[in-house]
Amino acid sequence: MRILNFALAIMFLIFAFVQVNDPDPIIWILIYGAMTVVCVLAAFGVYPRKFLIIQGIVYFLYAIYYFPGVEEWITSNDKSMLFDNIAKMEFSYIEESREFLGLSICVAVIIFYLIRSRRR
């Protein structure tokens, strides 16, 4: 489990690093930075349940904010535009869908850690 936790920490650290060029980098660096800290703590068996619950609720609500963009992406003809750097400048729903997916990954990891913390 320790290897998985450090791998997740590195992944979220990379996510935070690539947000430097984002239109709103501060919030995303903080989101992914907090996830990095949570993953490192989990690697040492520390699961701050109250923080995880609050963090999970906030990220879930924030993801809901971006859901209309995801719906627009789902109904679009070209689903591959999600991975096109030029398309995010043309269509706001591409960036919203990416942000929704990032938050969904965060929420999934938080749920995983909440389940792990109950076993301890």
N, CA, C and O atoms as CSV, one atom per row, in Angstrom:
chain,resi,resn,atom,element,x,y,z
A,1,MET,N,N,0.823,-1.206,0.000
A,1,MET,CA,C,0.000,0.000,0.000
A,1,MET,C,C,0.859,1.260,0.000
A,1,MET,O,O,0.491,2.277,-0.589
A,2,ARG,N,N,1.990,1.181,0.657
A,2,ARG,CA,C,2.848,2.366,0.733
A,2,ARG,C,C,3.286,2.812,-0.666
A,2,ARG,O,O,3.340,4.008,-0.953
A,3,ILE,N,N,3.597,1.849,-1.528
A,3,ILE,CA,C,4.021,2.179,-2.894
A,3,ILE,C,C,2.872,2.850,-3.646
A,3,ILE,O,O,3.085,3.837,-4.349
A,4,LEU,N,N,1.659,2.321,-3.503
A,4,LEU,CA,C,0.489,2.915,-4.151
A,4,LEU,C,C,0.268,4.345,-3.658
A,4,LEU,O,O,0.002,5.246,-4.453
A,5,ASN,N,N,0.380,4.547,-2.349
A,5,ASN,CA,C,0.172,5.884,-1.790
A,5,ASN,C,C,1.216,6.881,-2.300
A,5,ASN,O,O,0.881,8.019,-2.629
A,6,PHE,N,N,2.469,6.455,-2.366
A,6,PHE,CA,C,3.495,7.355,-2.898
A,6,PHE,C,C,3.304,7.582,-4.396
A,6,PHE,O,O,3.562,8.679,-4.891
A,7,ALA,N,N,2.855,6.559,-5.123
A,7,ALA,CA,C,2.580,6.739,-6.553
A,7,ALA,C,C,1.453,7.755,-6.751
A,7,ALA,O,O,1.532,8.611,-7.633
A,8,LEU,N,N,0.400,7.658,-5.926
A,8,LEU,CA,C,-0.685,8.646,-5.994
A,8,LEU,C,C,-0.181,10.040,-5.633
A,8,LEU,O,O,-0.570,11.028,-6.257
A,9,ALA,N,N,0.680,10.117,-4.628
A,9,ALA,CA,C,1.238,11.414,-4.233
A,9,ALA,C,C,2.028,12.033,-5.384
A,9,ALA,O,O,1.902,13.227,-5.653
A,10,ILE,N,N,2.832,11.234,-6.054
A,10,ILE,CA,C,3.607,11.728,-7.197
A,10,ILE,C,C,2.671,12.158,-8.326
A,10,ILE,O,O,2.897,13.184,-8.968
A,11,MET,N,N,1.620,11.371,-8.567
A,11,MET,CA,C,0.663,11.720,-9.612
A,11,MET,C,C,0.024,13.080,-9.315
A,11,MET,O,O,-0.045,13.936,-10.197
A,12,PHE,N,N,-0.443,13.283,-8.074
A,12,PHE,CA,C,-1.077,14.552,-7.736
A,12,PHE,C,C,-0.070,15.704,-7.745
A,12,PHE,O,O,-0.429,16.838,-8.061
A,13,LEU,N,N,1.172,15.423,-7.404
A,13,LEU,CA,C,2.208,16.456,-7.478
A,13,LEU,C,C,2.436,16.881,-8.928
A,13,LEU,O,O,2.605,18.068,-9.206
A,14,ILE,N,N,2.441,15.928,-9.843
A,14,ILE,CA,C,2.571,16.236,-11.274
A,14,ILE,C,C,1.348,17.026,-11.744
A,14,ILE,O,O,1.477,17.994,-12.495
A,15,PHE,N,N,0.146,16.603,-11.293
A,15,PHE,CA,C,-1.068,17.345,-11.633
A,15,PHE,C,C,-0.941,18.801,-11.185
A,15,PHE,O,O,-1.294,19.716,-11.929
A,16,ALA,N,N,-0.439,19.012,-9.974
A,16,ALA,CA,C,-0.281,20.379,-9.461
A,16,ALA,C,C,0.725,21.154,-10.295
A,16,ALA,O,O,0.518,22.329,-10.598
A,17,PHE,N,N,1.810,20.496,-10.664
A,17,PHE,CA,C,2.863,21.164,-11.434
A,17,PHE,C,C,2.361,21.628,-12.800
A,17,PHE,O,O,2.707,22.726,-13.236
A,18,VAL,N,N,1.558,20.819,-13.478
A,18,VAL,CA,C,1.102,21.197,-14.815
A,18,VAL,C,C,0.007,22.267,-14.777
A,18,VAL,O,O,-0.387,22.782,-15.824
A,19,GLN,N,N,-0.479,22.599,-13.600
A,19,GLN,CA,C,-1.501,23.637,-13.483
A,19,GLN,C,C,-0.922,25.051,-13.547
A,19,GLN,O,O,-1.673,26.026,-13.565
A,20,VAL,N,N,0.384,25.166,-13.581
A,20,VAL,CA,C,1.039,26.487,-13.595
A,20,VAL,C,C,0.542,27.332,-14.763
A,20,VAL,O,O,0.395,28.545,-14.620
A,21,ASN,N,N,0.281,26.718,-15.911
A,21,ASN,CA,C,-0.166,27.457,-17.088
A,21,ASN,C,C,-1.686,27.533,-17.206
A,21,ASN,O,O,-2.198,28.023,-18.212
A,22,ASP,N,N,-2.404,27.065,-16.213
A,22,ASP,CA,C,-3.861,27.060,-16.235
A,22,ASP,C,C,-4.386,28.488,-16.018
A,22,ASP,O,O,-3.706,29.304,-15.395
A,23,PRO,N,N,-5.576,28.794,-16.521
A,23,PRO,CA,C,-6.144,30.133,-16.296
A,23,PRO,C,C,-6.358,30.454,-14.810
A,23,PRO,O,O,-6.295,31.619,-14.417
A,24,ASP,N,N,-6.608,29.443,-13.992
A,24,ASP,CA,C,-6.792,29.643,-12.550
A,24,ASP,C,C,-5.875,28.686,-11.774
A,24,ASP,O,O,-6.350,27.741,-11.144
A,25,PRO,N,N,-4.561,28.938,-11.823
A,25,PRO,CA,C,-3.611,27.962,-11.280
A,25,PRO,C,C,-3.648,27.814,-9.755
A,25,PRO,O,O,-3.447,26.712,-9.244
A,26,ILE,N,N,-3.897,28.884,-9.034
A,26,ILE,CA,C,-3.801,28.832,-7.576
A,26,ILE,C,C,-4.736,27.777,-6.997
A,26,ILE,O,O,-4.313,26.932,-6.208
A,27,ILE,N,N,-5.994,27.825,-7.385
A,27,ILE,CA,C,-6.962,26.880,-6.820
A,27,ILE,C,C,-6.615,25.440,-7.153
A,27,ILE,O,O,-6.766,24.556,-6.310
A,28,TRP,N,N,-6.154,25.194,-8.367
A,28,TRP,CA,C,-5.848,23.814,-8.761
A,28,TRP,C,C,-4.556,23.317,-8.144
A,28,TRP,O,O,-4.440,22.134,-7.823
A,29,ILE,N,N,-3.594,24.186,-7.975
A,29,ILE,CA,C,-2.363,23.793,-7.278
A,29,ILE,C,C,-2.690,23.457,-5.827
A,29,ILE,O,O,-2.145,22.505,-5.270
A,30,LEU,N,N,-3.582,24.239,-5.214
A,30,LEU,CA,C,-3.991,23.947,-3.832
A,30,LEU,C,C,-4.767,22.627,-3.746
A,30,LEU,O,O,-4.545,21.832,-2.833
A,31,ILE,N,N,-5.666,22.400,-4.689
A,31,ILE,CA,C,-6.442,21.151,-4.686
A,31,ILE,C,C,-5.520,19.948,-4.809
A,31,ILE,O,O,-5.589,19.024,-3.998
A,32,TYR,N,N,-4.663,19.954,-5.815
A,32,TYR,CA,C,-3.780,18.810,-6.033
A,32,TYR,C,C,-2.667,18.744,-4.984
A,32,TYR,O,O,-2.192,17.660,-4.645
A,33,GLY,N,N,-2.257,19.896,-4.477
A,33,GLY,CA,C,-1.270,19.906,-3.392
A,33,GLY,C,C,-1.835,19.270,-2.131
A,33,GLY,O,O,-1.145,18.504,-1.458
A,34,ALA,N,N,-3.088,19.582,-1.804
A,34,ALA,CA,C,-3.733,18.973,-0.637
A,34,ALA,C,C,-3.860,17.467,-0.824
A,34,ALA,O,O,-3.683,16.702,0.124
A,35,MET,N,N,-4.166,17.045,-2.038
A,35,MET,CA,C,-4.254,15.610,-2.311
A,35,MET,C,C,-2.888,14.940,-2.166
A,35,MET,O,O,-2.801,13.805,-1.697
A,36,THR,N,N,-1.823,15.635,-2.565
A,36,THR,CA,C,-0.477,15.090,-2.398
A,36,THR,C,C,-0.180,14.863,-0.926
A,36,THR,O,O,0.345,13.817,-0.546
A,37,VAL,N,N,-0.517,15.845,-0.098
A,37,VAL,CA,C,-0.285,15.725,1.344
A,37,VAL,C,C,-1.085,14.558,1.927
A,37,VAL,O,O,-0.565,13.790,2.737
A,38,VAL,N,N,-2.340,14.427,1.520
A,38,VAL,CA,C,-3.190,13.337,2.007
A,38,VAL,C,C,-2.582,11.984,1.633
A,38,VAL,O,O,-2.583,11.058,2.444
A,39,CYS,N,N,-2.070,11.869,0.421
A,39,CYS,CA,C,-1.477,10.606,-0.029
A,39,CYS,C,C,-0.204,10.273,0.740
A,39,CYS,O,O,0.035,9.113,1.076
A,40,VAL,N,N,0.607,11.278,1.015
A,40,VAL,CA,C,1.833,11.045,1.795
A,40,VAL,C,C,1.468,10.634,3.218
A,40,VAL,O,O,2.073,9.718,3.776
A,41,LEU,N,N,0.480,11.310,3.806
A,41,LEU,CA,C,0.030,10.911,5.146
A,41,LEU,C,C,-0.474,9.478,5.146
A,41,LEU,O,O,-0.177,8.714,6.065
A,42,ALA,N,N,-1.230,9.109,4.128
A,42,ALA,CA,C,-1.759,7.747,4.034
A,42,ALA,C,C,-0.623,6.727,3.913
A,42,ALA,O,O,-0.738,5.609,4.415
A,43,ALA,N,N,0.455,7.104,3.262
A,43,ALA,CA,C,1.601,6.201,3.139
A,43,ALA,C,C,2.177,5.850,4.508
A,43,ALA,O,O,2.778,4.790,4.681
A,44,PHE,N,N,1.991,6.743,5.477
A,44,PHE,CA,C,2.471,6.501,6.830
A,44,PHE,C,C,1.343,6.071,7.775
A,44,PHE,O,O,1.509,6.067,8.994
A,45,GLY,N,N,0.195,5.710,7.193
A,45,GLY,CA,C,-0.909,5.196,7.979
A,45,GLY,C,C,-1.731,6.249,8.697
A,45,GLY,O,O,-2.480,5.921,9.618
A,46,VAL,N,N,-1.610,7.499,8.301
A,46,VAL,CA,C,-2.371,8.583,8.916
A,46,VAL,C,C,-3.512,8.967,7.980
A,46,VAL,O,O,-3.291,9.354,6.832
A,47,TYR,N,N,-4.745,8.853,8.498
A,47,TYR,CA,C,-5.935,9.179,7.718
A,47,TYR,C,C,-6.771,10.194,8.501
A,47,TYR,O,O,-7.586,9.797,9.334
A,48,PRO,N,N,-6.587,11.481,8.256
A,48,PRO,CA,C,-7.365,12.500,8.989
A,48,PRO,C,C,-8.817,12.516,8.511
A,48,PRO,O,O,-9.167,13.239,7.578
A,49,ARG,N,N,-9.664,11.701,9.169
A,49,ARG,CA,C,-11.034,11.473,8.700
A,49,ARG,C,C,-11.846,12.751,8.530
A,49,ARG,O,O,-12.495,12.931,7.500
A,50,LYS,N,N,-11.822,13.639,9.515
A,50,LYS,CA,C,-12.625,14.862,9.407
A,50,LYS,C,C,-12.180,15.699,8.213
A,50,LYS,O,O,-13.009,16.210,7.459
A,51,PHE,N,N,-10.876,15.832,8.049
A,51,PHE,CA,C,-10.354,16.584,6.902
A,51,PHE,C,C,-10.748,15.918,5.596
A,51,PHE,O,O,-11.142,16.594,4.645
A,52,LEU,N,N,-10.645,14.593,5.543
A,52,LEU,CA,C,-11.005,13.861,4.320
A,52,LEU,C,C,-12.480,14.036,3.978
A,52,LEU,O,O,-12.834,14.210,2.812
A,53,ILE,N,N,-13.330,13.992,4.983
A,53,ILE,CA,C,-14.765,14.153,4.749
A,53,ILE,C,C,-15.062,15.553,4.220
A,53,ILE,O,O,-15.784,15.705,3.235
A,54,ILE,N,N,-14.512,16.567,4.865
A,54,ILE,CA,C,-14.736,17.950,4.412
A,54,ILE,C,C,-14.163,18.154,3.014
A,54,ILE,O,O,-14.815,18.739,2.149
A,55,GLN,N,N,-12.957,17.675,2.800
A,55,GLN,CA,C,-12.300,17.796,1.498
A,55,GLN,C,C,-13.115,17.086,0.423
A,55,GLN,O,O,-13.301,17.620,-0.671
A,56,GLY,N,N,-13.598,15.890,0.729
A,56,GLY,CA,C,-14.389,15.138,-0.232
A,56,GLY,C,C,-15.689,15.844,-0.588
A,56,GLY,O,O,-16.078,15.873,-1.756
A,57,ILE,N,N,-16.363,16.411,0.400
A,57,ILE,CA,C,-17.610,17.136,0.150
A,57,ILE,C,C,-17.346,18.367,-0.711
A,57,ILE,O,O,-18.071,18.622,-1.673
A,58,VAL,N,N,-16.313,19.125,-0.369
A,58,VAL,CA,C,-15.986,20.336,-1.133
A,58,VAL,C,C,-15.644,19.985,-2.577
A,58,VAL,O,O,-16.132,20.639,-3.499
A,59,TYR,N,N,-14.819,18.969,-2.788
A,59,TYR,CA,C,-14.429,18.580,-4.146
A,59,TYR,C,C,-15.630,18.053,-4.932
A,59,TYR,O,O,-15.760,18.322,-6.126
A,60,PHE,N,N,-16.507,17.301,-4.259
A,60,PHE,CA,C,-17.697,16.773,-4.920
A,60,PHE,C,C,-18.610,17.914,-5.368
A,60,PHE,O,O,-19.102,17.913,-6.496
A,61,LEU,N,N,-18.833,18.878,-4.490
A,61,LEU,CA,C,-19.689,20.018,-4.841
A,61,LEU,C,C,-19.069,20.846,-5.959
A,61,LEU,O,O,-19.771,21.334,-6.844
A,62,TYR,N,N,-17.757,21.000,-5.914
A,62,TYR,CA,C,-17.055,21.739,-6.959
A,62,TYR,C,C,-17.162,20.994,-8.296
A,62,TYR,O,O,-17.295,21.620,-9.347
A,63,ALA,N,N,-17.104,19.667,-8.253
A,63,ALA,CA,C,-17.245,18.864,-9.474
A,63,ALA,C,C,-18.640,19.035,-10.070
A,63,ALA,O,O,-18.791,19.111,-11.289
A,64,ILE,N,N,-19.651,19.095,-9.219
A,64,ILE,CA,C,-21.023,19.302,-9.700
A,64,ILE,C,C,-21.125,20.613,-10.472
A,64,ILE,O,O,-21.859,20.701,-11.457
A,65,TYR,N,N,-20.398,21.621,-10.031
A,65,TYR,CA,C,-20.383,22.913,-10.711
A,65,TYR,C,C,-19.954,22.765,-12.172
A,65,TYR,O,O,-20.439,23.494,-13.037
A,66,TYR,N,N,-19.050,21.827,-12.450
A,66,TYR,CA,C,-18.528,21.623,-13.802
A,66,TYR,C,C,-19.319,20.599,-14.610
A,66,TYR,O,O,-19.007,20.378,-15.781
A,67,PHE,N,N,-20.327,19.974,-14.021
A,67,PHE,CA,C,-21.050,18.915,-14.709
A,67,PHE,C,C,-21.741,19.367,-15.995
A,67,PHE,O,O,-21.781,18.585,-16.945
A,68,PRO,N,N,-22.291,20.589,-16.083
A,68,PRO,CA,C,-22.874,20.996,-17.370
A,68,PRO,C,C,-21.878,20.934,-18.536
A,68,PRO,O,O,-22.261,20.613,-19.661
A,69,GLY,N,N,-20.612,21.238,-18.271
A,69,GLY,CA,C,-19.590,21.116,-19.309
A,69,GLY,C,C,-19.374,19.676,-19.729
A,69,GLY,O,O,-19.128,19.393,-20.902
A,70,VAL,N,N,-19.467,18.768,-18.771
A,70,VAL,CA,C,-19.327,17.342,-19.070
A,70,VAL,C,C,-20.490,16.877,-19.934
A,70,VAL,O,O,-20.297,16.118,-20.883
A,71,GLU,N,N,-21.686,17.324,-19.613
A,71,GLU,CA,C,-22.858,16.966,-20.421
A,71,GLU,C,C,-22.694,17.455,-21.861
A,71,GLU,O,O,-23.039,16.751,-22.811
A,72,GLU,N,N,-22.162,18.666,-22.007
A,72,GLU,CA,C,-21.940,19.207,-23.353
A,72,GLU,C,C,-20.892,18.382,-24.098
A,72,GLU,O,O,-21.037,18.125,-25.293
A,73,TRP,N,N,-19.836,17.969,-23.396
A,73,TRP,CA,C,-18.798,17.143,-24.012
A,73,TRP,C,C,-19.378,15.795,-24.431
A,73,TRP,O,O,-19.071,15.294,-25.514
A,74,ILE,N,N,-20.215,15.207,-23.575
A,74,ILE,CA,C,-20.811,13.904,-23.874
A,74,ILE,C,C,-21.682,13.978,-25.129
A,74,ILE,O,O,-21.719,13.037,-25.923
A,75,THR,N,N,-22.372,15.088,-25.300
A,75,THR,CA,C,-23.245,15.224,-26.477
A,75,THR,C,C,-22.510,15.728,-27.719
A,75,THR,O,O,-23.098,15.797,-28.798
A,76,SER,N,N,-21.239,16.077,-27.577
A,76,SER,CA,C,-20.485,16.564,-28.743
A,76,SER,C,C,-20.167,15.406,-29.689
A,76,SER,O,O,-20.174,14.243,-29.287
A,77,ASN,N,N,-19.893,15.739,-30.935
A,77,ASN,CA,C,-19.592,14.716,-31.939
A,77,ASN,C,C,-18.202,14.127,-31.795
A,77,ASN,O,O,-18.008,12.938,-32.047
A,78,ASP,N,N,-17.225,14.944,-31.391
A,78,ASP,CA,C,-15.838,14.495,-31.325
A,78,ASP,C,C,-15.388,14.406,-29.874
A,78,ASP,O,O,-14.988,15.410,-29.285
A,79,LYS,N,N,-15.449,13.222,-29.299
A,79,LYS,CA,C,-15.067,13.010,-27.895
A,79,LYS,C,C,-13.563,13.156,-27.686
A,79,LYS,O,O,-13.118,13.434,-26.573
A,80,SER,N,N,-12.780,12.971,-28.741
A,80,SER,CA,C,-11.326,13.036,-28.608
A,80,SER,C,C,-10.815,14.450,-28.336
A,80,SER,O,O,-9.653,14.635,-27.975
A,81,MET,N,N,-11.687,15.447,-28.512
A,81,MET,CA,C,-11.248,16.833,-28.269
A,81,MET,C,C,-10.872,17.060,-26.803
A,81,MET,O,O,-10.206,18.043,-26.479
A,82,LEU,N,N,-11.290,16.167,-25.931
A,82,LEU,CA,C,-10.941,16.288,-24.522
A,82,LEU,C,C,-9.426,16.279,-24.336
A,82,LEU,O,O,-8.910,16.863,-23.383
A,83,PHE,N,N,-8.721,15.620,-25.240
A,83,PHE,CA,C,-7.276,15.481,-25.137
A,83,PHE,C,C,-6.522,16.401,-26.099
A,83,PHE,O,O,-5.319,16.238,-26.302
A,84,ASP,N,N,-7.224,17.357,-26.684
A,84,ASP,CA,C,-6.628,18.295,-27.637
A,84,ASP,C,C,-6.378,19.627,-26.942
A,84,ASP,O,O,-7.308,20.231,-26.407
A,85,ASN,N,N,-5.136,20.087,-26.945
A,85,ASN,CA,C,-4.797,21.339,-26.258
A,85,ASN,C,C,-5.402,22.566,-26.935
A,85,ASN,O,O,-5.711,23.549,-26.262
A,86,ILE,N,N,-5.572,22.524,-28.231
A,86,ILE,CA,C,-6.149,23.663,-28.950
A,86,ILE,C,C,-7.654,23.768,-28.676
A,86,ILE,O,O,-8.194,24.869,-28.567
A,87,ALA,N,N,-8.321,22.623,-28.566
A,87,ALA,CA,C,-9.778,22.612,-28.372
A,87,ALA,C,C,-10.196,23.280,-27.076
A,87,ALA,O,O,-11.282,23.854,-26.995
A,88,LYS,N,N,-9.333,23.209,-26.047
A,88,LYS,CA,C,-9.722,23.816,-24.769
A,88,LYS,C,C,-9.832,25.334,-24.883
A,88,LYS,O,O,-10.538,25.968,-24.100
A,89,MET,N,N,-9.136,25.914,-25.854
A,89,MET,CA,C,-9.240,27.362,-26.062
A,89,MET,C,C,-10.484,27.713,-26.870
A,89,MET,O,O,-11.022,28.812,-26.737
A,90,GLU,N,N,-10.936,26.795,-27.697
A,90,GLU,CA,C,-12.113,27.031,-28.527
A,90,GLU,C,C,-13.421,26.761,-27.792
A,90,GLU,O,O,-14.404,27.481,-27.971
A,91,PHE,N,N,-13.425,25.724,-26.969
A,91,PHE,CA,C,-14.655,25.278,-26.315
A,91,PHE,C,C,-14.430,25.228,-24.802
A,91,PHE,O,O,-13.574,24.484,-24.324
A,92,SER,N,N,-15.195,26.018,-24.054
A,92,SER,CA,C,-15.022,26.051,-22.601
A,92,SER,C,C,-15.401,24.730,-21.946
A,92,SER,O,O,-14.892,24.397,-20.876
A,93,TYR,N,N,-16.291,23.977,-22.583
A,93,TYR,CA,C,-16.713,22.721,-21.970
A,93,TYR,C,C,-15.581,21.692,-21.920
A,93,TYR,O,O,-15.628,20.769,-21.106
A,94,ILE,N,N,-14.573,21.836,-22.770
A,94,ILE,CA,C,-13.429,20.923,-22.733
A,94,ILE,C,C,-12.671,21.117,-21.425
A,94,ILE,O,O,-12.363,20.146,-20.733
A,95,GLU,N,N,-12.373,22.359,-21.088
A,95,GLU,CA,C,-11.670,22.657,-19.835
A,95,GLU,C,C,-12.524,22.258,-18.632
A,95,GLU,O,O,-12.005,21.720,-17.653
A,96,GLU,N,N,-13.818,22.517,-18.700
A,96,GLU,CA,C,-14.715,22.138,-17.604
A,96,GLU,C,C,-14.757,20.625,-17.427
A,96,GLU,O,O,-14.782,20.135,-16.298
A,97,SER,N,N,-14.763,19.889,-18.517
A,97,SER,CA,C,-14.777,18.423,-18.446
A,97,SER,C,C,-13.478,17.904,-17.842
A,97,SER,O,O,-13.494,16.968,-17.042
A,98,ARG,N,N,-12.374,18.497,-18.214
A,98,ARG,CA,C,-11.086,18.089,-17.653
A,98,ARG,C,C,-11.048,18.357,-16.151
A,98,ARG,O,O,-10.573,17.530,-15.373
A,99,GLU,N,N,-11.550,19.511,-15.757
A,99,GLU,CA,C,-11.546,19.848,-14.340
A,99,GLU,C,C,-12.480,18.925,-13.565
A,99,GLU,O,O,-12.173,18.534,-12.439
A,100,PHE,N,N,-13.616,18.576,-14.160
A,100,PHE,CA,C,-14.531,17.615,-13.543
A,100,PHE,C,C,-13.827,16.273,-13.348
A,100,PHE,O,O,-13.935,15.665,-12.283
A,101,LEU,N,N,-13.113,15.813,-14.364
A,101,LEU,CA,C,-12.417,14.533,-14.257
A,101,LEU,C,C,-11.338,14.576,-13.183
A,101,LEU,O,O,-11.173,13.613,-12.434
A,102,GLY,N,N,-10.610,15.669,-13.100
A,102,GLY,CA,C,-9.595,15.811,-12.060
A,102,GLY,C,C,-10.205,15.753,-10.666
A,102,GLY,O,O,-9.683,15.081,-9.777
A,103,LEU,N,N,-11.310,16.459,-10.482
A,103,LEU,CA,C,-11.992,16.436,-9.189
A,103,LEU,C,C,-12.575,15.056,-8.897
A,103,LEU,O,O,-12.599,14.627,-7.743
A,104,SER,N,N,-13.040,14.366,-9.920
A,104,SER,CA,C,-13.577,13.017,-9.729
A,104,SER,C,C,-12.490,12.052,-9.262
A,104,SER,O,O,-12.731,11.195,-8.412
A,105,ILE,N,N,-11.306,12.199,-9.819
A,105,ILE,CA,C,-10.172,11.381,-9.370
A,105,ILE,C,C,-9.880,11.668,-7.903
A,105,ILE,O,O,-9.659,10.747,-7.118
A,106,CYS,N,N,-9.879,12.940,-7.536
A,106,CYS,CA,C,-9.639,13.322,-6.140
A,106,CYS,C,C,-10.688,12.705,-5.220
A,106,CYS,O,O,-10.347,12.138,-4.182
A,107,VAL,N,N,-11.947,12.813,-5.590
A,107,VAL,CA,C,-13.034,12.271,-4.758
A,107,VAL,C,C,-12.899,10.754,-4.637
A,107,VAL,O,O,-13.108,10.204,-3.555
A,108,ALA,N,N,-12.558,10.080,-5.711
A,108,ALA,CA,C,-12.390,8.624,-5.671
A,108,ALA,C,C,-11.265,8.232,-4.702
A,108,ALA,O,O,-11.412,7.284,-3.931
A,109,VAL,N,N,-10.160,8.952,-4.744
A,109,VAL,CA,C,-9.043,8.653,-3.842
A,109,VAL,C,C,-9.448,8.941,-2.397
A,109,VAL,O,O,-9.097,8.181,-1.494
A,110,ILE,N,N,-10.170,10.014,-2.176
A,110,ILE,CA,C,-10.628,10.341,-0.822
A,110,ILE,C,C,-11.561,9.243,-0.297
A,110,ILE,O,O,-11.439,8.833,0.857
A,111,ILE,N,N,-12.477,8.772,-1.120
A,111,ILE,CA,C,-13.370,7.686,-0.701
A,111,ILE,C,C,-12.558,6.437,-0.369
A,111,ILE,O,O,-12.831,5.760,0.622
A,112,PHE,N,N,-11.567,6.137,-1.193
A,112,PHE,CA,C,-10.681,4.999,-0.941
A,112,PHE,C,C,-10.004,5.141,0.421
A,112,PHE,O,O,-9.942,4.175,1.183
A,113,TYR,N,N,-9.499,6.327,0.733
A,113,TYR,CA,C,-8.830,6.553,2.016
A,113,TYR,C,C,-9.810,6.515,3.185
A,113,TYR,O,O,-9.453,6.053,4.269
A,114,LEU,N,N,-11.026,6.987,2.987
A,114,LEU,CA,C,-12.027,6.900,4.051
A,114,LEU,C,C,-12.362,5.441,4.363
A,114,LEU,O,O,-12.539,5.074,5.525
A,115,ILE,N,N,-12.446,4.627,3.337
A,115,ILE,CA,C,-12.695,3.194,3.542
A,115,ILE,C,C,-11.509,2.558,4.266
A,115,ILE,O,O,-11.692,1.775,5.198
A,116,ARG,N,N,-10.308,2.895,3.837
A,116,ARG,CA,C,-9.097,2.366,4.493
A,116,ARG,C,C,-9.033,2.793,5.947
A,116,ARG,O,O,-8.609,2.016,6.803
A,117,SER,N,N,-9.453,4.031,6.241
A,117,SER,CA,C,-9.358,4.527,7.618
A,117,SER,C,C,-10.331,3.793,8.536
A,117,SER,O,O,-10.068,3.677,9.732
A,118,ARG,N,N,-11.431,3.303,8.015
A,118,ARG,CA,C,-12.403,2.565,8.844
A,118,ARG,C,C,-11.857,1.187,9.212
A,118,ARG,O,O,-12.230,0.628,10.244
A,119,ARG,N,N,-11.003,0.654,8.402
A,119,ARG,CA,C,-10.426,-0.674,8.663
A,119,ARG,C,C,-9.364,-0.620,9.761
A,119,ARG,O,O,-9.021,-1.643,10.352
A,120,ARG,N,N,-8.853,0.564,10.024
A,120,ARG,CA,C,-7.784,0.710,11.027
A,120,ARG,C,C,-8.371,0.804,12.362
A,120,ARG,O,O,-7.645,0.931,13.348
